[in-house]
Amino acid sequence: MDQIVYRPVRDEFAYTFGGRMPVAHLRSGDLLRVFTEDCFGGLVRGPADLPSQVCHMPYLNPVSGPFFVEDAEPGDTLAVHVVAIEPARTWGVSSTFPHFGALTSTSHTATLQPPLEERVWVYEVDKPAGVVRYRATASDHTVDLPLEPMIGTIGVAPGGFEARATIVPDTHGGNLDTPQLRAGTTLYLGVAMHGAMLALGDGHARQGEGEACGAGVEIATTTTLLVEVIKGVPTPWPRLETDQTIMSVGAARPLEDAYRIAHHDLVGWSAALTGLGVLDAYQLISQAGRAPIGNVCDPNYTILAAADKTLLPSPTPPYGGAHDRLRQLAAEQR
């Protein structure tokens, strides 16, 4: 097993999945420690740094990579185990935007009222205390929220030599913005191009489900990953596994279609793991499943379908036990 450390300089960040040359090569079992920048590229640092003034489209949501994964071919699955996500600074930022977010007019939902005010919130990231400190901008109200670091954007190259903007979530992963992508989780991505071309960025110190305003508590991170290529096993949509739960991801507009995609995948996956008939699995997920929302503001919306492993009758370990193998490998590195 090799350990690869990668810290990009500013002109080395990517803004698409696909269409980029690799920055490093990985093999199954390798440990990757990578610096990721926040979605604003580190340019929003205080209340005066309005994103519309200091950031420039399309240079938003930078990702580190891509990383070429040896032996990864179309039709395989890339398992990515999140070992650790460490905030790289003692502060994070969030913002409202004139035409972006769940509660403002957008190009897709055009209305006549004035645009929402653009405003920046600065959060103290207190790692020793394990909290993120919210401060209101129009009063003296403060509250400590749990520090729960996550990766907002992670994925592989789409198929057919396509390049997708990093802000878009889809079958390749991308800007999923789900708080479930945290340390201890294994992400499964279907490989569509030779080498997979893994990239990641857009760390959040925390995020509410739905990312209603369009931004989490945006932070730079040092993120540690383990990778494994699972040969000959396709994965149609991104999937997640923790010690307790399996989850399927759907990304689409409208939100109902994202819901359908995620639940269609989870029902089929659960049936394949347990031997249940499809309708029996459908009934079980209908009564015992959960549907945590990732985002409702990106070009595609993201929703997950989740089921606890204890509710599934004698399930076969997903992907031949990849999550347990990578978790054990991660424990050996500590």
C-alpha positions in Angstrom: 0.0 0.0 0.0 1.3 3.4 -0.9 0.4 6.8 0.7 -0.1 9.6 -1.7 -0.2 13.2 -0.5 -1.5 15.9 -2.9 -1.8 19.6 -2.3 -2.8 21.5 -5.5 -1.7 25.1 -6.2 -4.4 27.4 -7.4 -4.1 26.8 -11.1 -4.2 23.0 -10.6 -7.8 22.8 -9.3 -10.4 21.3 -11.7 -13.9 22.6 -12.4 -15.2 19.6 -14.3 -15.4 15.9 -13.9 -13.9 14.5 -17.1 -11.8 16.4 -19.7 -8.7 16.7 -17.4 -5.4 14.9 -17.3 -4.7 13.0 -14.0 -2.5 14.6 -11.3 -1.5 11.3 -9.7 -2.0 7.6 -10.0 -3.6 5.3 -7.3 -3.9 1.6 -6.9 -6.4 -0.5 -4.9 -5.6 -0.2 -1.2 -3.7 3.1 -1.6 -4.2 5.8 1.0 -4.8 9.3 -0.4 -4.4 12.4 1.7 -5.5 15.5 -0.3 -6.1 19.2 0.4 -9.4 20.5 -0.9 -10.5 24.1 -1.2 -13.9 25.4 -0.3 -16.6 26.1 -3.0 -15.5 29.7 -3.2 -11.9 28.8 -3.8 -10.9 30.5 -0.5 -11.9 33.9 -1.8 -14.8 34.6 0.6 -13.2 35.3 3.9 -15.4 37.9 5.5 -18.7 39.8 5.3 -17.4 42.2 2.7 -16.4 39.4 0.3 -19.6 38.9 -1.5 -19.3 35.9 -3.8 -20.7 37.8 -6.8 -17.9 40.3 -6.5 -14.9 38.1 -5.6 -15.7 34.9 -7.4 -16.1 34.5 -11.2 -18.1 31.9 -13.1 -17.4 29.2 -14.0 -14.5 29.1 -11.4 -16.7 27.9 -8.5 -16.7 24.6 -6.7 -13.1 23.6 -7.4 -12.1 19.9 -6.9 -8.7 18.4 -6.3 -7.7 15.8 -8.9 -8.4 13.9 -11.0 -6.7 10.8 -9.7 -6.1 7.9 -12.1 -7.0 4.6 -10.4 -5.0 1.7 -11.9 -7.1 -1.3 -13.2 -10.4 0.7 -13.1 -12.3 0.1 -16.3 -15.9 0.8 -17.5 -18.2 -1.7 -15.8 -16.2 -1.8 -12.6 -17.1 0.0 -9.3 -14.7 2.2 -7.4 -15.1 2.0 -3.6 -13.9 5.1 -1.8 -13.7 4.9 2.0 -13.6 8.3 3.8 -11.0 7.8 6.6 -11.0 11.4 7.9 -12.0 14.9 7.0 -10.1 17.6 8.9 -10.9 21.3 8.6 -7.8 23.1 7.2 -8.7 26.5 8.7 -10.3 27.8 11.9 -13.1 29.4 10.0 -15.8 28.7 7.4 -18.3 30.8 5.5 -21.8 30.6 4.2 -23.9 32.9 2.0 -27.2 33.8 0.6 -27.3 34.6 -3.2 -29.6 36.7 -5.3 -30.7 33.9 -7.7 -29.5 30.6 -6.0 -31.0 28.7 -3.2 -34.3 27.0 -2.3 -36.2 30.2 -1.1 -35.4 32.7 -3.9 -36.3 33.0 -7.5 -34.0 31.3 -10.0 -33.6 31.0 -13.7 -35.8 27.8 -13.5 -38.4 29.4 -11.1 -38.7 33.0 -12.4 -40.7 35.4 -10.3 -41.0 39.2 -10.2 -40.0 40.1 -6.7 -36.5 41.7 -6.1 -33.6 39.2 -5.8 -32.7 38.0 -2.4 -30.0 40.0 -0.6 -26.5 38.6 -0.9 -25.0 38.3 2.6 -22.0 36.4 4.1 -21.9 34.6 7.4 -18.5 33.7 9.0 -18.4 30.7 11.3 -15.7 29.9 13.8 -14.5 26.3 13.5 -13.5 25.2 16.9 -11.9 21.7 16.4 -10.9 21.1 20.1 -14.5 21.8 21.2 -16.0 20.0 18.2 -18.3 22.8 17.3 -19.1 25.3 14.6 -20.1 28.7 15.9 -23.1 30.5 14.2 -23.3 34.2 14.7 -26.4 36.2 13.5 -25.5 39.2 11.3 -28.4 41.5 12.5 -28.4 40.6 16.3 -26.0 39.2 18.9 -27.5 35.7 18.8 -24.9 32.9 18.7 -25.2 29.1 18.9 -22.8 26.3 18.9 -23.6 23.6 16.3 -21.8 20.2 16.2 -18.8 20.0 13.9 -19.7 17.3 11.4 -17.3 17.6 8.4 -18.4 16.2 5.1 -17.3 16.3 1.5 -19.9 18.0 -0.7 -18.5 17.1 -4.1 -16.8 13.8 -5.1 -17.0 11.7 -8.3 -15.5 10.1 -11.3 -15.4 11.0 -15.0 -18.7 10.6 -16.8 -18.7 8.2 -19.8 -18.4 9.1 -23.5 -15.6 11.6 -23.0 -18.2 14.0 -21.5 -17.1 16.8 -19.1 -19.6 17.8 -16.4 -19.3 21.0 -14.3 -18.5 20.2 -10.7 -21.6 21.9 -9.5 -23.8 19.2 -11.1 -24.7 15.8 -9.4 -25.5 12.8 -11.5 -24.7 9.2 -12.1 -20.9 9.9 -11.9 -21.3 11.5 -8.4 -20.4 15.2 -8.4 -22.0 17.8 -6.2 -24.1 15.4 -4.1 -24.0 17.7 -1.0 -25.2 15.0 1.4 -24.1 15.1 5.1 -23.8 11.3 4.9 -20.5 11.6 3.0 -18.4 11.8 6.2 -15.6 9.9 7.9 -16.5 6.2 8.2 -18.6 6.1 5.0 -17.8 4.1 1.9 -18.9 5.6 -1.4 -19.4 3.3 -4.4 -19.1 4.9 -7.9 -19.7 3.3 -11.2 -16.6 3.5 -13.4 -17.4 4.9 -16.9 -13.9 5.8 -18.2 -10.5 4.1 -18.1 -8.8 5.0 -14.7 -12.1 6.2 -13.2 -10.5 9.7 -12.7 -11.6 10.4 -9.1 -11.8 14.0 -7.9 -13.2 15.7 -4.8 -13.7 19.1 -3.0 -16.3 21.4 -1.6 -15.9 20.5 2.1 -18.5 21.5 4.7 -17.9 21.8 8.4 -21.6 20.9 8.6 -24.8 21.2 6.5 -28.5 20.9 7.2 -30.3 18.4 5.0 -31.4 20.1 1.8 -28.7 22.9 1.9 -31.6 25.3 1.7 -29.7 28.6 1.2 -27.4 27.0 -1.4 -24.3 26.7 0.8 -23.2 24.7 3.8 -20.5 26.0 6.2 -17.9 26.0 3.5 -14.4 25.0 4.5 -11.1 23.9 3.1 -10.1 20.4 4.2 -7.4 17.8 4.5 -9.3 14.6 3.5 -7.9 11.1 3.8 -9.4 8.3 1.5 -8.8 4.7 0.8 -9.7 3.3 -2.7 -10.5 -0.2 -4.0 -11.5 -1.3 -7.5 -14.2 -3.9 -7.6 -13.9 -5.7 -10.9 -16.8 -6.5 -13.1 -19.5 -5.1 -10.8 -21.4 -2.1 -12.2 -23.0 0.6 -10.1 -25.7 2.6 -11.9 -26.0 5.4 -9.4 -23.8 6.3 -6.4 -24.3 4.2 -3.3 -23.1 4.7 0.3 -22.4 2.2 3.1 -21.7 2.7 6.8 -21.5 0.2 9.6 -25.2 0.4 10.1 -26.8 1.5 6.8 -26.9 1.1 3.0 -28.0 4.1 0.9 -28.7 4.8 -2.7 -28.4 8.2 -4.3 -30.7 9.8 -6.8 -30.0 13.1 -8.6 -32.5 14.8 -10.9 -35.1 17.5 -11.3 -37.8 17.5 -10.2 -37.2 16.2 -6.7 -39.7 13.5 -7.2 -37.6 11.9 -9.9 -34.5 12.0 -7.6 -36.6 10.3 -5.0 -37.7 7.6 -7.5 -34.2 7.0 -8.7 -32.8 6.5 -5.2 -35.7 4.3 -4.1 -35.7 2.2 -7.3 -32.0 1.5 -6.8 -32.3 0.7 -3.1 -35.2 -1.7 -3.6 -33.3 -3.5 -6.3 -30.1 -3.5 -4.3 -31.8 -4.8 -1.2 -33.5 -7.6 -3.1 -30.2 -8.6 -4.6 -28.4 -8.7 -1.2 -31.2 -10.6 0.6 -33.0 -12.8 -1.9 -36.3 -11.0 -1.2 -38.7 -10.6 -4.0 -38.7 -7.1 -5.5 -42.2 -6.4 -4.2 -41.3 -7.7 -0.7 -38.2 -5.4 -0.7 -40.3 -2.5 -2.0 -42.8 -3.0 0.9 -40.0 -3.3 3.5 -38.3 -0.1 2.2 -41.7 1.7 2.1 -42.2 1.0 5.8 -38.7 1.1 7.3 -36.6 3.3 4.9 -35.5 6.9 5.2 -35.0 9.6 2.6 -32.4 12.2 3.7 -32.2 15.1 1.3 -28.9 16.2 0.0 -29.6 19.5 -1.8 -32.6 21.2 -3.4 -30.7 24.0 -5.1 -28.1 22.6 -7.5 -28.7 22.0 -11.3 -29.9 18.6 -10.2 -31.4 17.9 -6.8 -30.0 15.1 -4.6 -31.9 12.7 -2.3 -30.9 9.4 -0.7 -32.9 6.2 0.1 -31.5 4.6 3.3 -32.2 1.3 5.0 -30.6 -0.1 8.2 -28.8 -3.4 7.7 -30.4 -4.9 10.8 -33.8 -4.8 9.0 -32.6 -6.8 6.0 -32.8 -10.6 6.3 -29.3 -12.1 6.3 -27.9 -9.7 3.7 -24.9 -10.6 1.6 -22.1 -8.1 2.4 -22.3 -5.4 -0.3 -19.6 -5.5 -2.9 -18.0 -8.6 -1.3 -17.4 -6.8 2.0 -15.5 -3.8 0.6 -16.6 -1.5 3.4 -15.4 -3.8 6.1 -12.1 -4.4 4.4 -11.4 -0.7 3.9 -12.6 0.2 7.4 -10.1 -2.4 8.8 -7.4 -1.1 6.5 -8.1 2.4 7.8 -7.9 1.3 11.4 -4.5 -0.3 10.7 -3.2 3.1 9.5 -4.0 4.9 12.7 
